[in-house]
Amino acid sequence: MLVDVVVVSYNSRATLRDCVQPLAELDWARVTVVDNASADRSPEVVEDLRVEVIRSPHNGGFSYGCNLGAATGKAPYVLFLNPDARLDPGDLDVLVRALEQDHSLGVVGPRILNDDDGTLAWSQRRFPRLRSTYAQALLLHRLLPRARWTDEVIRDPAAYERPGSPDWLSGACLLVRRAALEQVGGLDQGFFLYSEDTDLCLRLRQAGWGVRFEPAATVSHVGGASAPRTTTEWISAQSHVRFARKHGRRGVAALDALGVALGGATHAAIWAAKPERARGHFAACRAGLASMRSKEGTR
């Protein structure tokens, strides 16, 4: 096998089959679905396909599921694909060729389009910094969307028309060289959800591997199909602070946590007219404040 495809499923019954079926038909790819203790019996919709299903006894998080799936194969490349994303075989071939042609690359990611309207998703990112955390908290990234210091997200459409090497790429679809993945020890399972892709790209770079954005390959992504972002904002906040603790100085991480809490508060105020959205951001505010007192995630 040339590629081990790993799809981590959590209550993904509505999208899982469309994600898996095109890749399950390839004779040069092996598809593994890791089900993180879904309540909706997601694996049932792919039982008739040529896939291996691993039923985890508990939901250990996205990184846990990715590592579990990757460990079952030996192919030189590992594709991590969200269950609400669709990648055609031809686009996977483009990603494989990118790694085969440039042996310095550790990971490559495609152009991502929003499934509902086909618009471009901003999948290229800069590493989070204290200034971008506070700029986002104060909504400066909305006033100055092209300024590098205000946001992690690269919002320049021209950057998505050519191959590039951003700091990190969205984990919705990543093809990783197995040798590079094993060198850095896989994904950090301390990140339950969010920031695991940021952390992986940083560690790959630190180990000397390159990160490539490849616009010739395209994936369609629903986003939030398993768990709406309004219910996971607090997890995102915790992961953001954990990343700062892991890769920065303790004092800076405390300021970062305060910035995350501030961002949750300002966004909760903006969404006051929509209580569900406001509650999600307020939960992020509380998580940021709690992270200031926590010592978790320092390893």
C-alpha atoms as one frame of an Amber mdcrd trajectory, in Angstrom:
protein
   0.000   0.000   0.000   1.161   3.505  -0.818  -1.178   5.403   1.520  -2.788
   4.578   4.852  -5.985   6.632   5.062  -7.081   7.353   8.635 -10.555   8.764
   9.288 -11.500   9.442  12.906 -15.243   9.270  13.343 -17.347  10.675  16.159
 -21.104  10.759  15.547 -20.305  11.112  11.847 -22.980   8.842  10.413 -24.354
  11.528   8.072 -21.038  12.146   6.257 -18.800   9.145   6.867 -19.756   7.017
   3.866 -19.324   9.855   1.346 -15.899  10.493   2.848 -14.680   6.907   2.811
 -16.209   5.317  -0.283 -14.083   6.917  -3.055 -10.838   6.046  -1.267 -11.908
   2.536  -0.258 -12.023   1.591  -3.937  -8.316   2.327  -4.495  -5.984  -0.651
  -4.737  -3.016   1.449  -3.542  -4.670   2.843  -0.391  -5.781   1.204   2.831
  -8.617   2.884   4.703  -8.996   2.699   8.480 -11.961   4.227  10.282 -11.380
   4.808  13.979 -14.692   5.298  15.751 -14.308   7.250  18.983 -17.247   5.645
  20.827 -19.935   7.292  18.690 -23.494   7.214  19.945 -24.957   7.140  16.422
 -23.394   3.794  15.388 -21.407   5.501  12.640 -19.419   2.404  11.578 -22.574
   0.695  10.333 -22.655   2.899   7.216 -19.252   1.647   5.974 -19.338  -2.008
   7.027 -19.897  -3.147   3.424 -16.878  -1.209   2.115 -13.240  -2.308   1.943
 -12.244  -0.587   5.161 -10.944  -1.612   8.546 -13.030  -0.326  11.436 -11.482
   0.152  14.866 -14.014   0.729  17.614 -12.346   2.643  20.412 -13.815   1.828
  23.848 -13.790   5.516  24.717 -13.471   8.907  23.044  -9.824   9.674  23.545
  -9.893  12.687  21.253  -8.877  13.368  17.670  -5.111  12.924  18.125  -5.671
   9.650  19.971  -7.814   8.345  17.126  -5.306   9.456  14.471  -2.417   7.731
  16.217  -4.464   4.589  16.760  -5.324   4.398  13.070  -1.842   5.245  11.802
  -0.281   2.526  13.976  -2.199  -0.203  12.153  -0.473   0.428   8.804   2.984
   0.550   7.277   2.465   2.596   4.102   5.027   5.371   3.465   2.323   8.044
   3.572  -0.513   8.598   6.041  -3.597  10.612   5.107  -5.507  12.151   8.019
  -8.957  13.065   6.716 -11.923  14.438   8.612 -15.110  12.376   8.281 -16.988
  15.408   6.943 -14.461  15.956   4.129 -14.368  14.452   0.633 -11.134  13.933
  -1.281 -11.230  12.417  -4.758  -8.582   9.809  -5.675  -7.076  12.142  -8.284
  -6.529  14.821  -5.660  -4.947  12.304  -3.309  -2.596  11.359  -6.144  -1.565
  15.020  -6.466  -0.690  15.126  -2.759   1.290  11.885  -2.999   3.284  13.196
  -5.948   4.134  16.343  -3.997   5.787  14.246  -1.274   7.445  11.932  -3.776
   8.954  14.819  -5.724  10.261  16.739  -2.712  11.820  14.503  -0.077  12.305
  17.450   2.294   8.548  17.718   2.823   6.992  16.145   5.892   3.391  17.126
   5.228   1.261  18.509   2.420  -2.296  19.824   2.464  -4.785  20.706  -0.302
  -6.963  23.677  -1.075 -10.149  23.335   1.018 -13.550  24.401  -0.273 -16.659
  24.844   1.865 -19.108  22.096   1.001 -22.255  24.223   1.145 -21.312  26.895
  -1.388 -17.913  25.951  -2.841 -16.200  29.018  -1.434 -12.571  28.953  -0.395
 -11.811  28.009   3.195  -8.878  29.803   4.795  -6.758  26.748   5.606  -3.263
  28.293   5.645  -2.210  29.632   9.022   0.520  31.416  10.944   1.653  30.140
  14.314  -0.294  31.782  17.158   1.487  34.604  18.911   0.570  36.792  21.841
  -0.123  39.770  19.585  -2.480  37.794  17.352  -4.336  36.401  20.384  -5.062
  39.912  21.670  -5.747  41.297  18.193  -8.412  38.651  17.685  -9.815  39.298
  21.165 -10.193  42.977  20.264 -11.541  42.120  16.785  -8.645  43.845  15.036
  -8.410  40.910  12.635 -11.799  41.986  11.283 -10.695  45.574  10.799  -7.309
  44.608   9.311  -7.837  41.146   7.753  -4.658  41.232   5.638  -2.319  42.361
   8.422   0.041  39.552   9.428   0.084  40.488  13.100  -3.669  40.491  13.691
  -4.575  36.910  12.861  -3.274  33.369  12.452  -5.431  32.884   9.364  -3.981
  33.830   5.982  -6.848  35.617   4.252  -5.138  36.634   1.014  -6.902  34.818
  -1.880  -3.743  35.049  -4.006  -1.911  32.846  -1.493  -4.307  30.033  -2.352
  -3.574  30.155  -6.065   0.010  28.949  -5.785   1.991  26.368  -3.790   3.202
  27.784  -0.514   4.802  26.998   2.811   2.675  28.485   5.591   3.554  27.895
   9.235   0.819  25.271   9.507  -2.183  23.832   7.692  -5.687  22.852   8.726
  -5.875  19.267   9.941  -9.083  18.591   7.996  -6.934  16.929   5.330  -3.206
  16.305   5.683  -0.944  13.819   3.933   2.044  13.111   6.169   5.240  11.230
   5.374   5.279   8.281   7.785   9.024   8.611   8.441   8.466  12.226   9.534
   5.402  11.341  11.603   7.275   8.609  13.445  10.319  10.829  13.965   8.250
  13.360  15.926   6.280  10.719  17.810   2.918  11.117  16.086   0.253  13.575
  17.143   0.296  14.889  20.707  -2.628  13.193  22.444  -2.624  15.895  25.084
  -4.613  17.927  22.560  -8.096  16.408  22.720  -9.367  18.564  19.867  -7.938
  21.634  18.096  -4.289  22.792  17.954  -3.041  19.259  17.303  -2.438  20.256
  13.671  -0.638  23.431  14.742   1.533  21.433  17.101   2.282  18.717  14.532
   3.408  21.197  11.878   5.606  23.040  14.365   7.290  19.857  15.552   7.821
  18.700  11.974   9.452  22.031  11.160  11.634  21.810  14.251  12.744  18.354
  13.083  13.775  19.795   9.707  10.751  18.826   7.593   8.896  21.153   5.241
   5.183  22.022   5.153   3.531  22.480   1.750   0.205  23.928   0.623  -0.748
  22.370  -2.714  -3.622  24.143  -4.528  -3.672  21.601  -7.379  -5.438  19.228
  -4.962  -8.861  20.127  -3.612 -11.006  18.759  -0.790 -14.621  19.585   0.026
 -15.284  20.102   3.726 -18.540  20.463   5.645 -16.993  21.477   8.969 -18.526
  20.985  12.402 -20.628  18.012  11.316 -19.731  15.891  14.348 -19.882  18.653
  16.954 -20.988  22.247  16.303 -18.296  24.809  17.105 -20.678  26.448  19.589
 -20.322  23.373  21.818 -16.552  23.092  21.515 -15.323  26.683  21.884 -14.114
  25.923  25.401 -12.037  22.983  24.123 -10.493  25.237  21.487  -9.608  27.743
  24.212  -7.966  25.087  26.368  -5.974  23.738  23.433  -4.807  27.214  22.442
  -3.429  27.809  25.934  -1.872  24.343  26.079  -0.024  25.059  22.838   1.293
  28.326  24.301   2.444  26.516  27.436   4.125  23.741  25.505   6.032  25.947
  23.085   6.456  29.216  24.976   7.524  30.691  28.280   5.251  30.191  31.285
   4.691  33.919  31.831   3.769  34.471  28.199   1.408  31.494  28.360  -0.414
  33.107  31.290  -0.861  36.288  29.252  -2.045  34.165  26.347  -4.672  32.532
  28.576  -5.851  35.981  29.642  -6.094  36.977  25.965  -8.142  33.861  25.201
 -10.486  34.720  28.082 -10.793  38.293  26.830 -11.608  37.017  23.350 -14.320
  34.774  24.717 -15.846  37.703  26.587 -15.803  40.123  23.643 -17.262  37.553
  21.259 -19.934  36.561  23.781 -20.957  40.209  23.946 -21.133  40.467  20.164
 -23.348  37.374  19.950 -25.593  38.399  22.826 -28.620  38.350  20.508 -27.960
  34.669  19.763 -27.738  32.947  23.156 -26.364  29.644  21.863 -23.396  31.338
  20.193 -22.897  33.602  23.193 -22.850  30.649  25.590 -20.165  28.950  23.519
 -17.897  32.000  23.662 -18.603  32.540  27.342 -17.541  28.949  27.965 -14.296
  29.774  26.144 -13.851  32.777  28.436 -14.224  30.586  31.515 -11.832  28.006
  30.052  -9.228  30.701  29.451  -9.494  31.949  33.009  -9.320  28.403  34.371
  -6.231  27.729  32.242  -4.432  30.600  33.941  -4.560  28.637  37.183  -3.965
  25.183  35.688  -0.554  23.579  35.300  -1.724  21.021  32.735  -0.223  20.791
  29.288   3.275  21.947  30.191   5.007  18.863  28.788
